[in-house]
């Protein structure tokens, strides 16, 4: 009898935790995110889908053509470009050039992120 009660209590607790986790998972962060990526890259739609599940507003800007004014109306910019190396090239697209006055909250992902930061003289480099 005591074991049955224990199992019932554990089941109720697990159900409550599951309901709470599901409710929290559906709540979005109140941020507007601009994803500056490569249009034809396979990871771009996956990343956009992920961001749209978790943030109020998600936009896209082409990585190589990014200009700071494209980030107007967004809280955070994410730069992402995957390397597709060949025998002669590292395989990254042309990096956008950011002015020294660039002051947006920015997340740098992969080699493309490092390339964006290069002209700003940030202390980032290939590890």
C-alpha positions as CSV (number, residue, x, y, z in Angstrom):
1,X,0.0,0.0,0.0
2,X,2.8,2.4,0.9
3,X,4.6,1.7,-2.3
4,X,1.5,2.4,-4.3
5,X,1.1,5.8,-2.6
6,X,4.8,6.6,-3.2
7,X,4.4,5.7,-6.9
8,X,1.3,7.9,-7.1
9,X,3.1,10.8,-5.5
10,X,6.1,10.5,-7.8
11,X,3.7,10.3,-10.8
12,X,1.9,13.5,-9.7
13,X,5.2,15.3,-9.2
14,X,6.6,14.2,-12.6
15,X,3.4,15.3,-14.3
16,X,3.5,18.7,-12.6
17,X,7.2,19.1,-13.6
18,X,6.3,18.1,-17.2
19,X,3.4,20.6,-17.3
20,X,5.6,23.4,-15.9
21,X,8.4,22.6,-18.3
22,X,6.0,22.7,-21.3
23,X,4.5,26.0,-20.2
24,X,8.0,27.6,-19.8
25,X,9.2,26.2,-23.1
26,X,6.4,28.0,-24.9
27,X,7.1,31.4,-23.4
28,X,9.3,33.5,-25.7
29,X,12.0,35.9,-24.8
30,X,10.9,39.5,-25.4
31,X,13.8,40.3,-27.8
32,X,14.0,41.1,-31.4
33,X,16.8,39.1,-33.1
34,X,18.4,39.8,-36.5
35,X,20.1,36.7,-38.0
36,X,22.8,37.7,-40.5
37,X,23.5,34.5,-42.3
38,X,24.0,32.9,-45.7
39,X,20.7,32.5,-47.6
40,X,21.6,29.2,-49.3
41,X,23.3,27.5,-46.4
42,X,21.5,24.4,-45.0
43,X,21.8,25.6,-41.4
44,X,20.1,29.0,-42.0
45,X,16.5,27.7,-42.1
46,X,17.1,25.5,-39.1
47,X,18.6,28.4,-37.1
48,X,15.8,30.7,-38.2
49,X,13.2,28.1,-37.1
50,X,14.9,27.7,-33.7
51,X,15.1,31.5,-33.2
52,X,11.4,32.0,-34.1
53,X,10.4,29.5,-31.5
54,X,12.2,31.4,-28.7
55,X,12.1,35.1,-29.6
56,X,9.3,37.6,-30.2
57,X,10.6,38.9,-33.6
58,X,13.2,37.3,-35.8
59,X,14.5,38.8,-39.0
60,X,17.1,37.9,-41.7
61,X,19.9,39.9,-43.3
62,X,22.4,38.6,-45.9
63,X,25.7,38.1,-44.1
64,X,28.0,39.6,-46.8
65,X,25.7,42.6,-47.5
66,X,25.0,43.4,-43.8
67,X,24.9,47.2,-43.0
68,X,24.5,48.4,-39.4
69,X,21.2,50.2,-40.3
70,X,19.7,46.8,-41.1
71,X,19.7,46.1,-37.3
72,X,17.4,49.1,-36.6
73,X,14.4,47.8,-34.7
74,X,16.3,44.7,-33.3
75,X,17.9,44.2,-29.9
76,X,20.5,41.6,-31.0
77,X,22.4,40.7,-34.2
78,X,23.7,37.2,-34.8
79,X,26.5,36.8,-37.4
80,X,26.8,33.2,-38.6
81,X,28.5,31.8,-41.7
82,X,29.8,28.3,-41.9
83,X,33.1,27.5,-43.6
84,X,32.9,25.2,-46.6
85,X,36.6,24.7,-47.3
86,X,38.2,23.6,-50.6
87,X,41.8,22.8,-51.4
88,X,42.6,26.5,-52.1
89,X,40.1,28.4,-49.8
90,X,38.9,28.4,-46.3
91,X,35.4,28.6,-47.7
92,X,33.9,31.6,-45.9
93,X,31.8,34.2,-47.7
94,X,33.0,37.8,-47.9
95,X,32.6,39.3,-44.5
96,X,30.7,42.5,-44.0
97,X,32.7,45.6,-43.0
98,X,31.5,47.1,-39.7
99,X,32.4,50.7,-38.9
100,X,34.4,51.4,-35.7
101,X,31.2,53.0,-34.3
102,X,29.2,49.7,-34.5
103,X,27.7,49.3,-31.1
104,X,25.0,46.6,-31.3
105,X,24.6,43.7,-29.0
106,X,26.1,41.0,-31.2
107,X,26.7,37.3,-31.1
108,X,29.5,35.9,-33.3
109,X,29.2,32.3,-34.4
110,X,31.7,30.2,-36.3
111,X,34.4,31.4,-38.6
112,X,32.0,34.0,-40.1
113,X,31.6,35.6,-36.7
114,X,35.4,36.0,-36.3
115,X,35.7,37.4,-39.8
116,X,33.1,40.1,-39.0
117,X,35.1,41.2,-35.9
118,X,38.5,41.2,-37.6
119,X,38.4,44.9,-38.8
120,X,37.2,46.0,-35.3
121,X,40.5,44.9,-33.8
122,X,38.7,42.7,-31.2
123,X,40.7,40.2,-29.4
124,X,39.3,37.2,-31.2
125,X,41.1,34.8,-33.4
126,X,41.1,31.2,-34.6
127,X,41.7,28.9,-31.6
